[in-house]
Amino acid sequence: MLLAIDTSTHYASVALHDGSRLLSEHTWLANQAHTRTLLPNIQRLLADAGASMDALTAVAIALGPGSFNGLRVGLSTAKGLALARRAAVVGASTLELLAAEYGLDVVDMNAGRGRVYRWRRGTDCDAIELVEGSAPDRVRHAGILARLGWERLRAGHTLDAMKVEPIYVQPPHITESTRKAHMQAA
């Protein structure tokens, strides 16, 4: 059984797939609460499918680009589960998932600050551009990731759970705490 995890944006999604069919899928508006909502949704997913972690043989993860917090939460959860269960890891870029789900050849995804990530089907992740613009807010469903994950698993395109990293196209937008700045000034 494969567990698919996509926490790339403010929408999050998880799915279970047995290699033949989608068993269960949950998609929700996580906003910035990925840490708080991911594991309860995985537990609910397993319960709805009548499955347990004992049957887990692979984990598929959306690698980004996307929310720095969301990517870290999803990837660390996927890595932890894969290492604990000795499960294979496969991944796909968030833009590839959008292309697969919506039938797009050129994918734009909001990157914040009036910019979009742009990717063309058939190119690798190094070809992701950061350009000015805006894009529709599209929800991704982890069932798509699960299907692609099985394809990659069968083709032997697995990732090293210890070394896999998110796809970051830009550095994080980090603001300094006003409290910390005040303490340093004193």
C-alpha positions in Angstrom: 0.0 0.0 0.0 1.2 3.5 -0.9 0.6 6.6 1.2 0.7 9.9 -0.8 1.3 13.1 1.0 0.9 16.6 -0.5 1.4 19.6 1.8 2.9 22.0 -0.7 0.4 24.8 -0.3 -2.4 25.9 2.0 -4.4 23.0 0.6 -3.2 19.6 1.9 -4.1 16.1 0.7 -3.4 12.5 1.6 -4.3 9.3 -0.2 -4.0 5.5 0.1 -3.5 3.4 -3.1 -3.1 -0.3 -3.3 -1.4 -0.4 -6.7 -4.7 -1.1 -8.5 -7.1 1.5 -7.1 -7.4 4.5 -4.9 -8.6 3.3 -1.4 -9.2 6.7 0.3 -8.3 10.3 -0.1 -8.7 13.4 2.1 -8.1 17.0 1.0 -8.4 19.9 3.4 -7.6 23.6 3.8 -4.6 23.5 6.1 -3.5 27.1 5.8 -0.4 27.2 7.9 -1.5 24.4 10.2 0.1 21.5 8.4 2.0 20.4 11.6 -1.3 20.1 13.5 -3.5 18.6 10.8 -1.4 16.2 8.8 -1.1 13.2 11.2 -4.8 13.3 12.3 -5.8 13.3 8.6 -3.5 10.3 7.9 -5.1 8.5 10.8 -8.5 9.3 9.5 -7.5 8.1 6.0 -6.3 4.8 7.3 -9.4 4.3 9.4 -11.7 5.1 6.4 -9.8 2.6 4.3 -9.8 0.0 7.1 -6.1 -0.2 6.8 -3.1 0.1 9.1 0.5 1.3 8.9 1.6 -2.3 8.9 0.5 -2.6 5.2 2.5 0.5 4.2 5.2 -0.4 1.5 5.7 3.0 -0.1 5.3 6.7 0.5 4.9 9.3 -2.3 5.6 12.9 -1.5 4.9 16.2 -3.3 8.4 17.8 -3.4 7.5 21.4 -4.1 7.9 24.1 -4.9 5.4 25.6 -2.4 5.0 26.6 1.2 8.3 26.3 3.1 6.4 25.1 6.2 4.1 22.8 4.4 7.0 21.2 2.4 9.1 20.6 5.5 6.2 19.1 7.5 5.1 16.8 4.6 8.6 15.7 3.7 9.7 15.1 7.3 6.5 13.0 7.9 7.2 11.0 4.7 10.8 10.4 5.6 9.9 9.3 9.2 7.2 6.9 8.1 9.4 5.5 5.3 12.4 4.9 7.6 10.3 3.5 10.4 8.3 1.1 8.1 11.3 0.4 5.7 9.1 1.7 2.9 10.2 3.0 -0.5 10.0 6.8 -1.2 8.9 8.3 -4.5 8.2 11.9 -5.3 6.9 14.4 -7.8 7.1 18.2 -8.1 3.9 20.1 -7.2 3.9 21.6 -10.7 4.0 18.1 -12.3 1.0 17.1 -10.2 -0.9 20.2 -11.3 -0.1 19.4 -14.9 -1.3 15.8 -14.5 -4.5 16.7 -12.6 -5.6 19.6 -14.8 -4.2 18.5 -18.2 -1.8 21.5 -18.5 1.2 21.8 -20.7 2.4 25.1 -19.0 1.7 25.3 -15.3 1.7 28.5 -13.2 1.4 28.3 -9.5 1.3 31.3 -7.1 4.7 31.9 -5.4 3.7 34.9 -3.4 4.6 38.6 -3.7 3.0 38.9 -7.2 5.1 36.1 -8.7 4.4 32.6 -10.0 6.4 29.4 -10.4 6.2 28.4 -14.1 7.0 25.0 -15.5 6.6 23.4 -18.9 5.6 19.7 -19.2 8.5 17.6 -20.4 11.2 19.6 -18.6 12.9 18.8 -15.4 12.6 20.6 -12.1 15.7 22.7 -12.9 13.6 24.4 -15.5 11.1 25.9 -13.0 11.0 29.7 -13.5 10.0 32.4 -11.0 8.2 35.2 -13.0 5.9 38.1 -12.3 2.2 37.3 -12.4 -0.7 35.4 -10.7 -2.3 32.1 -11.2 -5.6 30.4 -10.3 -5.7 28.8 -6.9 -5.9 25.1 -7.9 -6.5 22.3 -5.4 -4.4 19.2 -5.8 -5.7 15.8 -4.9 -3.2 13.2 -3.5 -4.8 10.5 -5.6 -3.0 11.9 -8.6 0.3 11.7 -6.6 -0.5 8.2 -5.5 -1.0 7.1 -9.2 2.2 8.8 -10.3 3.9 7.3 -7.2 3.0 3.8 -8.2 4.3 4.4 -11.8 7.6 5.6 -10.4 7.8 2.7 -7.9 7.2 0.2 -10.7 9.8 1.9 -12.9 12.4 1.7 -10.0 12.6 5.5 -9.6 12.8 5.6 -5.8 14.4 8.2 -3.7 16.8 7.9 -0.7 14.7 8.7 2.4 17.8 10.0 4.1 18.8 12.4 1.3 15.6 13.6 -0.4 15.0 17.3 -0.1 12.2 19.7 -1.1 12.4 21.7 -4.4 13.0 25.3 -3.4 13.0 27.8 -6.2 13.4 30.9 -4.0 14.7 31.6 -0.4 12.1 31.7 2.3 10.5 35.0 3.2 11.7 35.4 6.7 10.8 38.3 8.8 12.7 39.1 12.0 10.8 39.0 15.2 10.2 42.5 16.6 10.7 41.1 20.1 14.1 39.5 19.1 15.2 42.7 17.4 14.2 44.7 20.5 16.2 42.3 22.8 19.3 42.5 20.5 19.2 46.3 20.5 19.2 46.5 24.3 
